[in-house]
Amino acid sequence: RAESTAERVVPVNLIPAVAERVAAWQPVADAHGVKLVTEHTTDEDKAQVSLGVGHLEQMLDNLLDNAIEALGDHGGSVTVSVASSGGGTTLTIADDGPGMPPQERSRAFLRFSTGSQTGTGLGLAIVQRLVTSNGGTVRLADTPGGGLTVVLEFPGTALYEGTNLPG
């Protein structure tokens, strides 16, 4: 599905959509002793983006799965934040796990590249493809105090409203 870029776009309000996906992942997080936290520093009317149908859910599912897996059964926390940024919206998923060394980060968006013994190496590649097919950008950074932060930046809804995705 991530390979298709000619899908219909719909307006998505990130704040309730993120809350729904985090609630869906809560039982998995609880089983691993992981605390899931949501934050938003913007009003709901400024958290609107245009995305392919189901893309946000697929991105969040991959990123939450990766973050919970990175924390293992040692516990920790994953924070999912929504904020306004210039003409768009930023979605950030930050964990306080072991992080990712710079050499792994440089290959993290390549298919089948994984630093994990259990992962397939497709999650971040899929996320990158979905984000860029929706006109956004994705980058990895260190979480202050330790861990990995994934930053997704999306243009506002006016860019694609009523159109198909660029492609």
Contacts in CASP RR format, 6 or more apart in sequence:
PFRMAT RR
TARGET T0000
AUTHOR 0000-0000-0000
METHOD contacts of the structure
MODEL  1
RAESTAERVVPVNLIPAVAERVAAWQPVADAHGVKLVTEHTTDEDKAQVS
LGVGHLEQMLDNLLDNAIEALGDHGGSVTVSVASSGGGTTLTIADDGPGM
PPQERSRAFLRFSTGSQTGTGLGLAIVQRLVTSNGGTVRLADTPGGGLTV
VLEFPGTALYEGTNLPG
1 58 0 8 1.000
2 58 0 8 1.000
2 126 0 8 1.000
2 129 0 8 1.000
2 130 0 8 1.000
2 133 0 8 1.000
3 129 0 8 1.000
5 133 0 8 1.000
5 165 0 8 1.000
5 166 0 8 1.000
5 167 0 8 1.000
6 164 0 8 1.000
6 165 0 8 1.000
6 167 0 8 1.000
7 52 0 8 1.000
7 53 0 8 1.000
7 55 0 8 1.000
7 164 0 8 1.000
7 165 0 8 1.000
8 52 0 8 1.000
8 53 0 8 1.000
8 164 0 8 1.000
9 50 0 8 1.000
9 51 0 8 1.000
9 52 0 8 1.000
9 53 0 8 1.000
9 134 0 8 1.000
9 160 0 8 1.000
9 161 0 8 1.000
9 162 0 8 1.000
9 163 0 8 1.000
9 164 0 8 1.000
9 165 0 8 1.000
10 50 0 8 1.000
10 51 0 8 1.000
10 52 0 8 1.000
10 53 0 8 1.000
11 48 0 8 1.000
11 49 0 8 1.000
11 50 0 8 1.000
11 157 0 8 1.000
11 161 0 8 1.000
12 48 0 8 1.000
12 49 0 8 1.000
12 50 0 8 1.000
12 51 0 8 1.000
12 56 0 8 1.000
13 44 0 8 1.000
13 47 0 8 1.000
13 48 0 8 1.000
14 40 0 8 1.000
14 47 0 8 1.000
14 48 0 8 1.000
14 49 0 8 1.000
14 56 0 8 1.000
14 82 0 8 1.000
14 89 0 8 1.000
14 91 0 8 1.000
15 40 0 8 1.000
15 42 0 8 1.000
15 44 0 8 1.000
15 47 0 8 1.000
15 82 0 8 1.000
16 44 0 8 1.000
17 56 0 8 1.000
17 57 0 8 1.000
18 38 0 8 1.000
18 40 0 8 1.000
18 60 0 8 1.000
18 80 0 8 1.000
18 82 0 8 1.000
18 91 0 8 1.000
19 38 0 8 1.000
21 56 0 8 1.000
21 57 0 8 1.000
21 60 0 8 1.000
21 61 0 8 1.000
21 64 0 8 1.000
22 36 0 8 1.000
22 38 0 8 1.000
22 60 0 8 1.000
22 64 0 8 1.000
22 80 0 8 1.000
25 36 0 8 1.000
25 61 0 8 1.000
25 64 0 8 1.000
25 65 0 8 1.000
25 68 0 8 1.000
26 36 0 8 1.000
28 64 0 8 1.000
28 65 0 8 1.000
28 68 0 8 1.000
29 35 0 8 1.000
29 36 0 8 1.000
29 64 0 8 1.000
29 68 0 8 1.000
29 78 0 8 1.000
32 68 0 8 1.000
32 71 0 8 1.000
32 72 0 8 1.000
32 73 0 8 1.000
32 75 0 8 1.000
33 71 0 8 1.000
33 73 0 8 1.000
33 75 0 8 1.000
33 76 0 8 1.000
34 67 0 8 1.000
34 68 0 8 1.000
34 71 0 8 1.000
34 72 0 8 1.000
34 75 0 8 1.000
34 76 0 8 1.000
34 77 0 8 1.000
34 78 0 8 1.000
35 75 0 8 1.000
35 76 0 8 1.000
35 77 0 8 1.000
35 78 0 8 1.000
36 64 0 8 1.000
36 77 0 8 1.000
36 78 0 8 1.000
36 80 0 8 1.000
37 77 0 8 1.000
37 78 0 8 1.000
37 79 0 8 1.000
37 80 0 8 1.000
38 79 0 8 1.000
38 80 0 8 1.000
38 81 0 8 1.000
38 82 0 8 1.000
39 79 0 8 1.000
39 80 0 8 1.000
39 81 0 8 1.000
39 82 0 8 1.000
40 47 0 8 1.000
40 81 0 8 1.000
40 82 0 8 1.000
40 83 0 8 1.000
41 81 0 8 1.000
41 82 0 8 1.000
41 83 0 8 1.000
41 84 0 8 1.000
42 82 0 8 1.000
42 83 0 8 1.000
42 84 0 8 1.000
42 89 0 8 1.000
46 84 0 8 1.000
46 89 0 8 1.000
47 82 0 8 1.000
47 84 0 8 1.000
47 89 0 8 1.000
48 89 0 8 1.000
48 156 0 8 1.000
48 157 0 8 1.000
49 88 0 8 1.000
49 89 0 8 1.000
49 134 0 8 1.000
49 154 0 8 1.000
49 155 0 8 1.000
49 156 0 8 1.000
49 157 0 8 1.000
50 134 0 8 1.000
50 155 0 8 1.000
50 156 0 8 1.000
50 157 0 8 1.000
50 159 0 8 1.000
50 160 0 8 1.000
50 161 0 8 1.000
50 162 0 8 1.000
51 134 0 8 1.000
51 154 0 8 1.000
52 134 0 8 1.000
52 165 0 8 1.000
55 130 0 8 1.000
55 133 0 8 1.000
55 134 0 8 1.000
58 126 0 8 1.000
58 130 0 8 1.000
59 126 0 8 1.000
59 127 0 8 1.000
59 130 0 8 1.000
59 131 0 8 1.000
59 152 0 8 1.000
60 80 0 8 1.000
60 93 0 8 1.000
62 123 0 8 1.000
62 124 0 8 1.000
62 126 0 8 1.000
62 127 0 8 1.000
63 93 0 8 1.000
63 127 0 8 1.000
63 150 0 8 1.000
64 78 0 8 1.000
64 80 0 8 1.000
64 93 0 8 1.000
65 123 0 8 1.000
66 123 0 8 1.000
66 124 0 8 1.000
67 78 0 8 1.000
67 93 0 8 1.000
67 95 0 8 1.000
67 148 0 8 1.000
68 78 0 8 1.000
69 116 0 8 1.000
69 118 0 8 1.000
69 119 0 8 1.000
70 95 0 8 1.000
70 97 0 8 1.000
70 98 0 8 1.000
70 99 0 8 1.000
70 116 0 8 1.000
70 147 0 8 1.000
70 148 0 8 1.000
71 78 0 8 1.000
71 95 0 8 1.000
71 96 0 8 1.000
71 97 0 8 1.000
76 95 0 8 1.000
76 96 0 8 1.000
76 97 0 8 1.000
77 95 0 8 1.000
77 96 0 8 1.000
78 93 0 8 1.000
78 94 0 8 1.000
78 95 0 8 1.000
79 92 0 8 1.000
79 93 0 8 1.000
79 94 0 8 1.000
79 95 0 8 1.000
80 91 0 8 1.000
80 92 0 8 1.000
80 93 0 8 1.000
81 90 0 8 1.000
81 91 0 8 1.000
81 92 0 8 1.000
81 93 0 8 1.000
81 94 0 8 1.000
82 89 0 8 1.000
82 90 0 8 1.000
82 91 0 8 1.000
82 92 0 8 1.000
83 89 0 8 1.000
83 90 0 8 1.000
83 92 0 8 1.000
84 90 0 8 1.000
85 153 0 8 1.000
87 155 0 8 1.000
87 156 0 8 1.000
88 153 0 8 1.000
88 154 0 8 1.000
88 155 0 8 1.000
88 156 0 8 1.000
89 153 0 8 1.000
89 154 0 8 1.000
89 156 0 8 1.000
90 151 0 8 1.000
90 152 0 8 1.000
90 153 0 8 1.000
90 154 0 8 1.000
91 151 0 8 1.000
91 152 0 8 1.000
91 153 0 8 1.000
91 154 0 8 1.000
92 149 0 8 1.000
92 150 0 8 1.000
92 151 0 8 1.000
92 152 0 8 1.000
93 149 0 8 1.000
93 150 0 8 1.000
93 152 0 8 1.000
94 143 0 8 1.000
94 147 0 8 1.000
94 148 0 8 1.000
94 149 0 8 1.000
94 150 0 8 1.000
95 143 0 8 1.000
95 147 0 8 1.000
95 148 0 8 1.000
95 149 0 8 1.000
96 143 0 8 1.000
96 145 0 8 1.000
96 146 0 8 1.000
96 147 0 8 1.000
97 143 0 8 1.000
97 146 0 8 1.000
97 147 0 8 1.000
97 148 0 8 1.000
98 146 0 8 1.000
98 147 0 8 1.000
99 142 0 8 1.000
99 143 0 8 1.000
99 146 0 8 1.000
99 147 0 8 1.000
99 148 0 8 1.000
100 108 0 8 1.000
100 115 0 8 1.000
100 140 0 8 1.000
100 147 0 8 1.000
100 148 0 8 1.000
104 113 0 8 1.000
104 115 0 8 1.000
105 140 0 8 1.000
107 113 0 8 1.000
108 124 0 8 1.000
108 140 0 8 1.000
109 124 0 8 1.000
109 125 0 8 1.000
109 127 0 8 1.000
109 128 0 8 1.000
109 138 0 8 1.000
110 125 0 8 1.000
111 121 0 8 1.000
111 122 0 8 1.000
111 125 0 8 1.000
112 120 0 8 1.000
112 121 0 8 1.000
112 122 0 8 1.000
112 125 0 8 1.000
113 121 0 8 1.000
113 125 0 8 1.000
114 120 0 8 1.000
114 121 0 8 1.000
124 150 0 8 1.000
127 138 0 8 1.000
127 150 0 8 1.000
127 152 0 8 1.000
128 138 0 8 1.000
131 137 0 8 1.000
131 138 0 8 1.000
131 152 0 8 1.000
131 154 0 8 1.000
132 138 0 8 1.000
133 165 0 8 1.000
133 166 0 8 1.000
133 167 0 8 1.000
134 154 0 8 1.000
134 160 0 8 1.000
134 165 0 8 1.000
135 154 0 8 1.000
135 155 0 8 1.000
135 159 0 8 1.000
135 160 0 8 1.000
135 165 0 8 1.000
135 166 0 8 1.000
136 152 0 8 1.000
136 153 0 8 1.000
136 154 0 8 1.000
136 155 0 8 1.000
137 152 0 8 1.000
137 153 0 8 1.000
138 150 0 8 1.000
138 151 0 8 1.000
138 152 0 8 1.000
138 153 0 8 1.000
139 150 0 8 1.000
139 151 0 8 1.000
140 148 0 8 1.000
140 149 0 8 1.000
140 150 0 8 1.000
140 151 0 8 1.000
141 148 0 8 1.000
141 149 0 8 1.000
141 151 0 8 1.000
142 148 0 8 1.000
142 149 0 8 1.000
143 149 0 8 1.000
160 166 0 8 1.000
END
